[in-house]
Amino acid sequence: MNESKINWFLYIPLYALFFAFLLFQSRGFSEAQDNPISLMNLNRFIGISSSIIFILGFFLMKEKINISIPITLKFYSIYLVIGIISTILFSEWLLYSFWKLAEIFAVFIFSVYVWNLSYRSPIVASIFYERIVDFFKFLLIATVLNIIFLPGSAIQPPVSSREAFLPFQFICIVPQINPNSLGLLSAVVLFISLIRFLKLSDKKIMSSNLIWMLFAFLLLIFAQSRTSILSLFIALCLSILLFRKLHFIMKGLMYLLLILSIYLYLPYIVLYLKRGSPETLIMTMSGRTTMWDFAMDYFWKSDLINKILGSGFAISNRLILQRYMSEASTLHSDYIDALISTGITGLVFLSLFLVFNLYKTTLCTLKNKSNSVYIELFGVSIILTLRTITGPTISFLSFFLPLFLIIPIYLSRMNQFLQKLESPIENK
C-alpha cells in the first residue's frame, strides 16, 4: 500500500494536531486564569478538539476497534488515567487540568487511530511517521523564514553574550519555538537525514538528505541547545556502532575522526557550550535544579495520598512555579513534572513507557542491524529520551509527543511485516 492509496481525509486528525502546535504568542499563567480561551490559543483549542472528535467518530463507524496496543502505549494510557484521578481528587482548577489532559489524550488517541489504520497495512504507520518528520522540517523552514524576515526577533543573544563563542542564537517567533525545542527538532532531522544518507541508495535521495543534514546542522549550532547536541552525539555514537551497512574500518575511522576533532577543538567546544554563562548558572543547569529543588520541597511536604497520586494534573506544577519562580509553564523535566502532577504512581508508568520503548527499539535493532529503519528508530528514541531529563517531552503536550508515541506502533508493525515475509505458511 502506498501513500496515494490512503484517503486524504484520514490525515485530518494529524493535520489538526499540527495546527494546534502553531502557537503565535505565548501566554502567562495569570493570563490563562483570566481568559482560558482567547485568540492566542484558539487554534490549539480548534486543533485538539477537531482531532479528538474526528477520531472518536472514526471509531464509532468501525465495526471492530483493535485495542491490543503495544505495551509501551498501555503504560502511557495508565499515566493518563492517573492524571485524570489526580485531577478529580486534587486539582485547584479543574478546567485547566482537564484541558492539559485533553491535549495529551488527543495525541494518545491519535496513536491508537494509527494502530488501527495500520492493522492490515503496516506501511501506513511508516507513512504517518514520515508526515511527522515532514512537520519537523516545515518548522525548521519556518525558523529560517523568521530569521530572514524578522531578524530583530528571531536572532537573540544567549543568556550572556559577554564571552559567548556565538553571541547570538536562533528562535522562531511565528510559530513560537524556543531554542531548546528548535535544537531538538534540528537534532532529530539531522540524525534521520544522516542515517538515510548512509544507506547509499538513490543519488537524488542522498542529495536531498545531504542538504537537510547541512540545513539542520546549522540550525542546531545556532540554536545553542546543549541537551540536543549531547543527545545527538550519544545517539550517533551508538547508532554507528550498530550500523551493519558500514564496514568496521569505516566505523573506526569515523570514531577516530570524532575523537581527534574533540581533542583539537576542545577549548572552542567548551567555550561554545558555556554560552558565556557564569559557572553558577551552568552548575544549576540554567536554573533548572533550582526549580527542581522547589518542586521536591513541595512534594515532600505534601500528604501521602498526594505523593502517590499527585496534586492535580499540570495545575500543581504551575502553582509551584508561580509561587516560587516565574511564569514558566513546566518544571523542565518530565520526571519532576510527572511526579508533581501524578505522584509516584504516574512517574512509575511514565518511566516504564520510556524504559520499554528503549528496550524494544534496542532489541529490534540488535536483531535487524542490516535494516536502517530500526537504526533510525533506535537513535530517535535515544535523542527524545535524553531530552526528557531537561525538558517537557511526553509528560505534557510538546512537538515531540506524536513522534514518541508513534515509534512503538511503527516498530510493532515493522516486526509484523517482517514476520509475515519470513513465515513459510504465509508465503505459500
C-alpha distance (Angstrom), angle and dihedral (degrees) to the residues before:
residue distance angle dihedral
M1 . . .
N2 3.79 . .
E3 3.77 131.0 .
S4 3.80 93.7 -98.4
K5 3.80 89.7 63.8
I6 3.81 93.3 59.1
N7 3.79 110.6 94.7
W8 3.79 110.2 -116.4
F9 3.80 93.3 -127.3
L10 3.81 90.7 63.1
Y11 3.81 87.3 71.5
I12 3.82 92.4 58.3
P13 3.83 97.5 96.0
L14 3.80 91.4 48.9
Y15 3.80 93.8 48.7
A16 3.80 89.0 45.6
L17 3.81 88.1 56.8
F18 3.80 90.4 48.7
F19 3.80 88.8 51.9
A20 3.80 89.6 51.8
F21 3.80 90.9 55.6
L22 3.81 93.5 57.3
L23 3.79 99.9 92.5
F24 3.79 113.5 171.6
Q25 3.79 99.2 -169.7
S26 3.79 131.8 22.3
R27 3.79 121.2 -130.4
G28 3.77 131.6 -149.1
F29 3.78 121.7 -127.7
S30 3.80 92.4 -108.0
E31 3.81 89.5 55.3
A32 3.80 90.3 51.2
Q33 3.80 90.0 51.3
D34 3.80 92.3 52.3
N35 3.81 95.2 43.6
P36 3.85 116.3 13.3
I37 3.82 93.2 -174.0
S38 3.79 121.2 33.4
L39 3.80 139.2 143.9
M40 3.81 87.6 -83.3
N41 3.80 93.2 66.5
L42 3.82 102.8 17.7
N43 3.81 92.6 108.6
R44 3.80 90.0 54.5
F45 3.79 90.8 52.3
I46 3.82 91.5 47.9
G47 3.81 93.9 45.0
I48 3.81 96.9 47.3
S49 3.81 93.8 43.0
S50 3.81 93.5 46.4
S51 3.78 92.9 49.5
I52 3.81 93.7 50.1
I53 3.82 93.9 45.0
F54 3.81 92.9 48.4
I55 3.80 93.8 49.4
L56 3.80 94.1 45.3
G57 3.82 88.8 50.1
F58 3.80 89.8 49.2
F59 3.80 91.1 52.8
L60 3.80 92.4 47.0
M61 3.80 90.0 56.4
K62 3.79 93.8 49.0
E63 3.78 118.7 92.3
K64 3.78 92.4 -145.8
I65 3.79 131.2 21.7
N66 3.79 118.5 -155.8
I67 3.80 105.4 -138.3
S68 3.80 96.5 166.3
I69 3.80 90.2 108.9
P70 3.84 122.3 170.9
I71 3.79 114.4 -76.8
T72 3.80 91.6 -112.8
L73 3.80 90.3 62.3
K74 3.80 90.2 46.1
F75 3.80 88.3 59.3
Y76 3.79 89.9 51.1
S77 3.81 91.3 49.0
I78 3.81 89.4 54.9
Y79 3.81 88.9 51.2
L80 3.81 87.0 55.3
V81 3.80 92.6 49.6
I82 3.81 91.3 50.4
G83 3.80 88.3 50.6
I84 3.82 89.5 54.6
I85 3.82 92.0 49.1
S86 3.80 91.7 47.8
T87 3.79 90.4 49.7
I88 3.81 95.4 49.4
L89 3.79 92.7 47.6
F90 3.79 104.3 37.4
S91 3.81 115.6 8.4
E92 3.80 114.8 126.5
W93 3.80 89.3 -158.6
L94 3.78 112.2 33.5
L95 3.80 95.8 -176.4
Y96 3.81 93.0 55.8
S97 3.81 94.4 45.4
F98 3.80 94.2 47.4
W99 3.78 91.3 48.0
K100 3.80 91.5 52.7
L101 3.80 88.3 48.9
A102 3.81 90.3 49.0
E103 3.81 89.5 55.0
I104 3.79 94.4 58.2
F105 3.81 92.4 35.2
A106 3.81 88.3 59.6
V107 3.81 90.1 57.1
F108 3.80 92.9 43.6
I109 3.81 94.1 50.4
F110 3.80 88.1 46.5
S111 3.81 88.4 58.3
V112 3.81 89.6 51.4
Y113 3.81 87.6 49.1
V114 3.82 91.3 54.4
W115 3.80 89.3 45.9
N116 3.81 89.7 58.1
L117 3.80 95.1 42.7
S118 3.80 91.2 52.0
Y119 3.82 95.2 47.5
R120 3.82 94.4 102.6
S121 3.80 97.5 20.8
P122 3.83 111.8 42.8
I123 3.80 90.9 -173.6
V124 3.83 89.1 71.4
A125 3.81 88.7 73.9
S126 3.80 90.1 55.5
I127 3.80 91.3 49.2
F128 3.81 92.9 54.8
Y129 3.81 89.3 44.8
E130 3.81 88.5 54.7
R131 3.79 91.9 50.3
I132 3.81 89.9 55.3
V133 3.81 90.5 50.3
D134 3.82 88.2 49.1
F135 3.81 88.8 53.6
F136 3.80 89.3 54.2
K137 3.81 88.8 52.6
F138 3.80 90.0 48.9
L139 3.81 89.6 54.8
L140 3.80 90.5 51.2
I141 3.80 90.4 51.3
A142 3.82 89.4 48.1
T143 3.80 88.6 54.0
V144 3.81 92.0 53.5
L145 3.81 90.0 49.5
N146 3.81 88.4 52.3
I147 3.81 90.3 51.2
I148 3.81 90.4 51.3
F149 3.80 99.7 42.9
L150 3.83 102.0 24.9
P151 3.82 103.3 32.5
G152 3.79 93.7 148.6
S153 3.81 90.8 62.0
A154 3.81 103.3 27.4
I155 3.82 95.2 51.0
Q156 3.78 110.9 60.4
P157 3.80 136.5 160.9
P158 3.81 117.9 -101.8
V159 3.82 121.5 -116.8
S160 3.79 90.2 -69.1
S161 3.79 122.3 7.3
R162 3.83 94.6 -177.0
E163 3.82 95.3 98.5
A164 3.79 101.4 4.5
F165 3.79 116.4 136.9
L166 3.81 87.7 -139.2
P167 3.81 109.0 32.0
F168 3.80 93.5 -157.9
Q169 3.81 140.4 41.0
F170 3.78 134.7 -159.3
I171 3.79 126.9 -113.2
C172 3.80 132.4 167.0
I173 3.80 119.9 -120.7
V174 3.83 101.0 -179.6
P175 3.00 101.0 64.3
Q176 3.80 103.0 15.4
I177 3.83 111.9 -109.0
N178 3.80 119.9 160.1
P179 3.84 121.6 -146.7
N180 3.81 93.9 -101.4
S181 3.80 93.1 53.3
L182 3.79 91.4 42.6
G183 3.80 89.4 52.1
L184 3.79 92.5 51.4
L185 3.80 93.4 45.9
S186 3.80 88.0 52.4
A187 3.81 92.7 46.5
V188 3.81 92.6 52.5
V189 3.82 93.8 47.1
L190 3.81 91.2 45.1
F191 3.80 92.9 50.4
I192 3.81 94.5 46.5
S193 3.82 92.1 46.6
L194 3.82 91.8 49.3
I195 3.81 94.2 50.5
R196 3.79 90.9 48.3
F197 3.80 91.0 46.7
L198 3.81 90.7 53.2
K199 3.81 89.8 56.6
L200 3.83 85.1 77.4
S201 3.79 93.2 -147.2
D202 3.79 127.8 139.7
K203 3.83 114.4 -0.1
K204 3.82 92.7 -129.7
I205 3.80 90.8 52.4
M206 3.80 90.7 47.5
S207 3.81 91.2 50.0
S208 3.79 91.7 48.9
N209 3.80 92.2 50.1
L210 3.80 91.6 46.3
I211 3.81 90.4 54.6
W212 3.81 91.3 49.2
M213 3.82 90.3 47.7
L214 3.80 92.0 55.6
F215 3.80 92.5 41.5
A216 3.82 93.8 50.5
F217 3.81 92.1 42.3
L218 3.80 92.8 57.4
L219 3.80 92.5 48.0
L220 3.81 90.7 46.9
I221 3.80 91.6 52.8
F222 3.79 94.3 47.2
A223 3.82 94.0 43.1
Q224 3.83 85.4 62.2
S225 3.79 94.0 -153.4
R226 3.80 106.1 162.1
T227 3.81 95.0 -168.2
S228 3.80 91.7 53.0
I229 3.81 93.0 49.4
L230 3.80 92.8 48.0
S231 3.82 91.8 46.1
L232 3.80 91.4 50.6
F233 3.80 91.3 47.4
I234 3.82 92.7 53.1
A235 3.81 92.8 44.0
L236 3.81 91.7 51.0
C237 3.81 94.2 47.8
L238 3.81 92.8 51.6
S239 3.81 96.3 39.5
I240 3.81 95.2 49.8
L241 3.79 88.3 51.8
L242 3.82 90.6 56.3
F243 3.81 97.2 39.3
R244 3.81 103.0 110.9
K245 3.81 93.8 -173.0
L246 3.81 88.9 68.7
H247 3.80 115.0 79.4
F248 3.81 113.6 -121.3
I249 3.83 89.9 -117.5
M250 3.82 89.6 55.6
K251 3.80 89.8 48.5
G252 3.80 90.1 50.8
L253 3.79 91.7 50.1
M254 3.80 91.5 49.3
Y255 3.81 92.3 51.3
L256 3.81 90.9 45.3
L257 3.81 91.1 50.9
L258 3.79 89.9 48.9
I259 3.81 93.5 50.6
L260 3.81 92.7 46.5
S261 3.79 91.7 48.6
I262 3.80 91.7 51.8
Y263 3.83 91.2 46.8
L264 3.81 94.7 48.6
Y265 3.80 97.5 42.4
L266 3.81 100.5 31.9
P267 3.85 95.7 119.2
Y268 3.82 90.6 52.5
I269 3.81 92.1 44.7
V270 3.81 91.2 52.3
L271 3.81 91.0 46.9
Y272 3.80 90.7 49.8
L273 3.81 93.9 48.1
K274 3.80 92.6 48.3
R275 3.84 90.2 57.6
G276 3.80 88.7 -158.6
S277 3.81 90.8 -66.1
P278 3.82 120.3 149.1
E279 3.79 116.2 -108.9
T280 3.82 92.3 -109.1
L281 3.80 91.1 58.4
I282 3.80 91.7 48.2
M283 3.82 91.7 49.5
T284 3.81 90.2 53.9
M285 3.84 91.4 47.7
S286 3.81 91.7 -114.2
G287 3.80 91.2 -44.7
R288 3.80 96.0 -49.6
T289 3.79 95.8 119.7
T290 3.81 89.5 54.0
M291 3.81 89.5 56.7
W292 3.79 90.2 46.1
D293 3.81 91.4 51.7
F294 3.81 90.6 53.5
A295 3.80 90.5 47.3
M296 3.80 94.3 48.5
D297 3.80 90.8 47.6
Y298 3.82 87.9 53.5
F299 3.82 90.4 47.4
W300 3.82 96.0 51.0
K301 3.80 91.6 47.6
S302 3.82 93.4 50.7
D303 3.82 124.3 96.3
L304 3.79 120.9 -88.2
I305 3.82 92.9 -106.5
N306 3.83 89.6 53.5
K307 3.80 89.9 50.3
I308 3.80 88.0 54.8
L309 3.84 101.2 40.2
G310 3.78 105.2 16.7
S311 3.79 132.4 -117.1
G312 3.80 102.1 -85.4
F313 3.80 125.3 -46.5
A314 3.84 113.2 -80.6
I315 3.81 94.5 -26.6
S316 3.81 94.1 81.8
N317 3.80 89.9 53.5
R318 3.80 92.4 51.6
L319 3.79 92.2 47.4
I320 3.80 90.9 52.9
L321 3.80 90.9 51.4
Q322 3.79 92.8 45.0
R323 3.79 92.1 48.7
Y324 3.77 98.6 46.3
M325 3.77 110.4 14.7
S326 3.76 133.2 7.8
E327 3.79 146.8 -62.6
A328 3.82 92.8 -64.1
S329 3.80 112.2 142.3
T330 3.81 99.8 -140.2
L331 3.81 141.3 17.7
H332 3.83 90.5 -111.4
S333 3.78 96.5 -117.7
D334 3.79 126.4 81.4
Y335 3.80 89.8 -146.6
I336 3.80 96.1 52.8
D337 3.80 91.6 40.9
A338 3.81 91.5 50.3
L339 3.80 92.4 45.8
I340 3.81 92.9 54.7
S341 3.82 95.5 39.6
T342 3.80 100.5 41.1
G343 3.80 105.4 11.7
I344 3.78 127.2 -133.4
T345 3.82 90.7 -42.5
G346 3.80 94.1 57.6
L347 3.79 91.9 42.8
V348 3.81 90.7 53.5
F349 3.82 93.7 53.4
L350 3.79 93.5 43.1
S351 3.81 88.6 51.2
L352 3.81 90.5 48.0
F353 3.80 88.8 55.0
L354 3.80 90.3 54.2
V355 3.81 95.3 43.1
F356 3.80 95.3 47.3
N357 3.79 92.3 44.9
L358 3.81 90.8 54.5
Y359 3.79 91.4 42.8
K360 3.82 93.1 51.3
T361 3.80 95.0 44.9
T362 3.81 91.6 46.7
L363 3.80 93.3 47.4
C364 3.81 93.3 48.3
T365 3.80 91.5 46.0
L366 3.80 92.5 52.1
K367 3.81 90.0 50.7
N368 3.82 93.9 46.0
K369 3.80 106.0 34.1
S370 3.79 91.8 150.4
N371 3.81 91.6 59.0
S372 3.80 108.9 84.4
V373 3.82 92.2 -163.2
Y374 3.80 90.1 69.6
I375 3.81 90.2 47.7
E376 3.80 89.0 51.8
L377 3.81 94.5 49.8
F378 3.80 90.0 45.3
G379 3.81 93.2 53.1
V380 3.80 95.0 43.5
S381 3.82 89.2 50.6
I382 3.80 90.4 53.6
I383 3.81 92.7 49.3
L384 3.80 92.9 49.0
T385 3.80 94.2 42.9
L386 3.80 93.2 52.7
R387 3.80 89.3 49.9
T388 3.83 89.9 59.9
I389 3.81 89.0 71.2
T390 3.80 96.0 63.9
G391 3.79 106.3 17.9
P392 3.82 143.4 35.1
T393 3.80 106.6 -90.0
I394 3.81 110.5 142.5
S395 3.82 108.3 -3.2
F396 3.82 89.3 74.4
L397 3.80 134.7 12.6
S398 3.80 114.1 -63.2
F399 3.79 138.8 153.8
F400 3.80 87.7 -99.2
L401 3.79 101.8 51.8
P402 3.85 96.3 85.2
L403 3.81 90.6 51.0
F404 3.80 92.2 46.3
L405 3.81 93.4 50.9
I406 3.79 95.6 44.6
I407 3.83 94.0 53.2
P408 3.86 94.1 75.8
I409 3.82 89.3 49.3
Y410 3.80 93.9 48.3
L411 3.80 89.8 46.7
S412 3.80 93.7 49.4
R413 3.81 93.5 46.8
M414 3.81 91.0 47.7
N415 3.81 89.7 54.4
Q416 3.79 90.2 46.8
F417 3.81 91.1 51.3
L418 3.82 94.2 48.3
Q419 3.80 92.7 46.5
K420 3.79 89.6 52.4
L421 3.81 90.6 52.4
E422 3.81 92.1 48.7
S423 3.81 95.8 45.4
P424 3.83 109.8 103.1
I425 3.80 91.3 -156.7
E426 3.81 93.4 52.3
N427 3.80 91.8 48.4
K428 3.80 95.7 53.6
